């Protein structure tokens, strides 16, 4: 009996550990890659201003991940870039960002070349 009880306890510990590992993998994946459910649109044909629409509010780190991901395909030419992150449901501005590519844009935006500054508005969606 004691042996069977010990095996059940061991199995429960291993099961709990497996669940913990899965949860950690999900958390690390979200932190590394960020939310992917967003849409990007340029504002009125002005390539310096864009709006990213998201389905819900996120953390500042997740907004950074969204900007990093969206930037890969869009904002690589020299210039200053401005982005509003808005709620898909009601248009609430959730965050504002500005980025710079090149020294002149850095001086214009106040952001280091190749960097983004994100201001989270703490609004909800």
DRENDOFI-964306 format. One record per residue: x, y, z of N, C-alpha, C in turn. Coordinates in steps of 0.05 Angstrom, whole numbers, padded with zeros to 5 digits, always signed. Example, Ala and Ser with C-alpha at 12.3 -4.5 7.8 and 13.67 -1.06 7.14 Angstrom:
+00264-00114+00156+00246-00090+00156+00264-00066+00156+00257-00045+00142+00273-00021+00143+00258+00001+00157
//
This chain:
+00016-00024+00000+00000+00000+00000+00017+00025+00000+00038+00025+00017+00054+00049+00018+00068+00054-00009+00075+00032-00023+00088+00035-00049+00069+00048-00069+00044+00039-00070+00024+00050-00089+00019+00079-00082+00017+00086-00057+00012+00114-00049+00036+00131-00058+00060+00121-00054+00084+00136-00063+00084+00140-00093+00075+00120-00108+00074+00123-00137+00053+00144-00145+00030+00145-00132+00010+00164-00138+00020+00193-00132+00034+00196-00110+00045+00222-00103+00066+00230-00124+00083+00212-00132+00103+00217-00152+00090+00225-00178+00069+00210-00187+00055+00216-00211+00042+00243-00210+00031+00250-00187+00018+00277-00184+00039+00299-00186+00062+00295-00175+00083+00315-00176+00093+00318-00205+00097+00296-00219+00106+00297-00246+00085+00310-00264+00059+00305-00259+00037+00317-00274+00037+00347-00270+00040+00355-00245+00040+00384-00238+00064+00398-00252+00087+00385-00251+00110+00396-00264+00106+00398-00294+00093+00379-00307+00088+00380-00336+00070+00403-00343+00049+00408-00326+00031+00430-00330+00047+00457-00328+00064+00458-00308+00080+00482-00304+00098+00488-00328+00110+00467-00339+00127+00470-00362+00111+00481-00386+00087+00470-00391+00071+00479-00413+00063+00508-00409+00055+00516-00385+00048+00544-00379+00072+00562-00384+00095+00555-00376+00120+00571-00380+00126+00573-00410+00122+00552-00425+00127+00554-00454+00108+00574-00467+00083+00573-00459+00064+00592-00470+00071+00621-00463+00078+00625-00438+00085+00652-00429+00110+00663-00444+00130+00646-00446+00155+00654-00459+00149+00660-00489+00133+00643-00501+00127+00647-00530+00112+00673-00534+00093+00680-00517+00079+00705-00519+00097+00729-00514+00115+00726-00495+00134+00748-00488+00153+00752-00511+00162+00731-00524+00182+00733-00545+00170+00742-00571+00146+00732-00578+00135+00738-00604+00112+00757-00603+00099+00760-00580+00078+00780-00577+00052+00773-00592+00032+00789-00588+00006+00784-00601+00009+00788-00632-00005+00772-00647-00004+00774-00676-00030+00783-00688-00050+00787-00671-00077+00794-00681-00080+00824-00682-00068+00836-00703-00070+00865-00706-00071+00872-00736-00080+00897-00742-00081+00907-00769-00067+00934-00770-00052+00939-00792-00037+00964-00795-00049+00979-00819-00054+01005-00815-00063+01022-00837-00049+01048-00836-00041+01058-00860-00029+01085-00861-00052+01105-00859-00046+01128-00847-00067+01148-00843-00067+01167-00867-00088+01167-00883-00091+01186-00905-00068+01186-00925-00055+01164-00929-00034+01162-00948-00007+01173-00938-00006+01184-00914+00018+01194-00903+00034+01171-00891+00057+01165-00903+00072+01142-00895+00085+01145-00867+00085+01170-00856+00097+01174-00830+00078+01167-00807+00052+01167-00813+00032+01162-00792+00017+01137-00798+00014+01120-00779+00000+01094-00782-00017+01089-00757-00037+01072-00761-00054+01063-00739-00053+01033-00739-00048+01022-00715-00049+00993-00711-00074+00987-00695-00091+00970-00705-00116+00964-00692-00113+00936-00679-00120+00934-00653-00118+00909-00638-00145+00902-00626-00150+00876-00620-00176+00868-00609-00179+00874-00579-00157+00878-00565-00159+00884-00536-00134+00898-00527-00135+00909-00503-00112+00923-00491-00091+00903-00484-00066+00911-00486-00043+00894-00480-00024+00909-00461-00003+00895-00452+00017+00908-00435+00036+00924-00453+00052+00941-00441+00072+00957-00456+00091+00939-00471+00099+00917-00459+00118+00898-00472+00104+00886-00497+00079+00880-00495+00065+00868-00518+00061+00889-00540+00057+00915-00533+00056+00936-00553+00083+00938-00567+00105+00935-00552+00132+00935-00564+00135+00912-00583+00125+00889-00576+00127+00866-00594+00111+00870-00619+00088+00882-00617+00071+00888-00641+00086+00908-00659+00097+00929-00647+00113+00949-00663+00136+00935-00677+00151+00919-00662+00175+00905-00673+00166+00887-00696+00144+00873-00693+00135+00855-00714+00125+00871-00739+00109+00891-00734+00099+00907-00756+00121+00923-00771+00141+00931-00756+00163+00946-00768+00178+00931-00789+00180+00905-00787+00196+00888-00805+00188+00893-00834+00162+00898-00839+00153+00901-00867+00147+00930-00875+00150+00948-00857+00141+00975-00864+00161+00998-00860+00170+01001-00836+00184+01026-00829+00214+01022-00830+00226+01020-00854+00255+01016-00856+00269+01038-00870+00255+01056-00885+00268+01078-00898+00274+01100-00878+00294+01116-00883+00300+01138-00865+00276+01156-00861+00270+01162-00836+00248+01180-00830+00238+01175-00801+00221+01193-00793+00208+01191-00767+00180+01178-00771+00173+01160-00753+00148+01146-00756+00131+01149-00731+00105+01152-00735+00086+01156-00712+00064+01136-00715+00057+01123-00693+00037+01102-00694+00018+01105-00670-00008+01102-00676-00028+01100-00655-00037+01071-00654-00039+01060-00630-00050+01033-00627-00078+01037-00616-00098+01028-00631-00125+01033-00623-00141+01007-00620-00162+01009-00605-00181+00986-00600-00198+00982-00624-00200+00957-00633-00216+00950-00656-00246+00956-00652-00255+00952-00627-00284+00955-00622-00294+00983-00622-00278+01002-00610-00288+01029-00607-00269+01051-00614-00245+01044-00624-00226+01064-00632-00210+01078-00610-00214+01069-00585-00199+01081-00563-00169+01079-00568-00155+01101-00563-00126+01100-00566-00114+01087-00541-00101+01064-00546-00089+01048-00524-00060+01055-00519-00046+01063-00540-00017+01071-00538-00010+01088-00562+00011+01103-00559+00023+01119-00580+00052+01112-00582+00063+01112-00606+00091+01105-00609+00104+01123-00630+00130+01128-00626+00145+01142-00647+00172+01129-00650+00181+01127-00675+00206+01114-00680+00222+01130-00700+00248+01123-00702+00266+01138-00720+00284+01119-00734+00288+01125-00760+00308+01111-00776+00325+01133-00789+00350+01134-00780+00368+01155-00789+00372+01177-00769+00394+01191-00772+00402+01212-00753+00383+01236-00754+00374+01244-00778+00356+01267-00780+00329+01260-00766+00319+01236-00771+00294+01228-00759+00297+01226-00728+00320+01218-00719+00325+01216-00691+00323+01244-00678+00335+01264-00691+00333+01291-00681+00304+01301-00682+00290+01294-00702+00262+01302-00706+00243+01290-00685+00247+01265-00679+00228+01251-00661+00237+01250-00632+00263+01255-00627+00274+01252-00600+00278+01224-00592+00278+01205-00611+00282+01177-00606+00308+01169-00620+00324+01152-00607+00349+01143-00619+00344+01128-00645+00363+01131-00663+00362+01117-00689+00357+01087-00685+00336+01078-00699+00330+01049-00698+00313+01041-00673+00305+01060-00657+00290+01054-00633+00261+01065-00635+00245+01055-00617+00217+01064-00614+00212+01072-00585+00196+01093-00582+00187+01101-00555+00157+01097-00555+00147+01081-00536+00119+01075-00534+00107+01086-00509+00085+01100-00512+00071+01112-00489+00045+01097-00486+00042+01082-00465+00017+01067-00459-00002+01086-00446-00027+01088-00456-00046+01107-00445-00061+01095-00421-00057+01069-00415-00072+01055-00394-00102+01054-00399-00110+01059-00424-00139+01057-00430-00146+01028-00434-00172+01022-00432-00181+00995-00436-00197+00994-00462-00201+00970-00471-00214+00965-00497-00241+00951-00492
//
